[in-house]
Every structure is written in structure tokens, then in C-alpha cells.
Amino acid sequence: MPSKEAASDQPAKAELPVGPVLAACLVPGGGHFWLHRWGRGAILLASVGAMFVSGLLMQGRFFQLEPANIVETLGFLGDVCSGLLFVVAKLAGYQTLASASPIADYGTKFLLVAGLLNVLCVLDAYDIAVGNKD
């Protein structure tokens, strides 16, 4: 029969902080706002948002979901990680023509990197929520 001491030595199961993670997925810095980290949330929202808007202003293109083309599909997943910024741009009808312009190519990279940076924001919000980071 196990003693009470042995039972208390087992680590408690950590619960997934659904609220902060979902908020961070939808809005850059949203998880930090959820966790009352107002300054960090504002900086993340401003920086990722500025990168996304810069990509739009440079007429960057969104990648398309094409299962036969792994690079295009991975780019699409990166774009989707921008959360509601991506959804709002698509619902607003943002669409560009393929362009050989170097500026448009930079814009495409800005849009992709904004989504990838938001993934880091999600991971940071998760770490703060579970107590791994201050």
C-alpha cells in the first residue's frame, strides 16, 4: 500500500492553458494580454502587426494550400499562423497578382515571417501560463 508521501512526490498533471494559447493564436500578443502582461502584449501586437501590414503594403502574396507542392503548403501554414490578421485580410478581399517585383517578394517574406513570429508569441504565452517563464 503506497504511503501518502510517495503519492505527494508525483508531479501534478499540468493543465493546458487553453485561454492564453487560443488568444495568442488568434491575435499576436493576445495571450500576453490574457495573462495581464500588457507591455509585452502591446509590443508583440505592434511589431507583428506592423510586419504584417508592411507585407500587405508591399503587395506581398499569400501562399496557397497545394498538397502537391510542399514548399507552397508550408508557406500557407506560416501565413495562417498570423491568426486573425490573415483571416481579416482574406475576408477583405486582399489578393495580389504574381509579380516579379523585388518589393513584392520582400512583402511575401514579411507576411510569412509575421506568422512565424506569432508562433513564437504563442509559445512564449504558453511558457508564461504554465510558470516556466516570468
Protein Blocks (a to p, Z undefined) as FASTA:
>chain_A
ZZfklmmmpccdddddfklmmmmmmpghklmmmnopaklmmmmmmmmmmmmmmmmmnopa
cddddfklmklmmmmmmmmmnommmmmmmmnopacdddfbfklmmmmmmmmmmmmmmmmm
mmmmmmmmnopaZZ
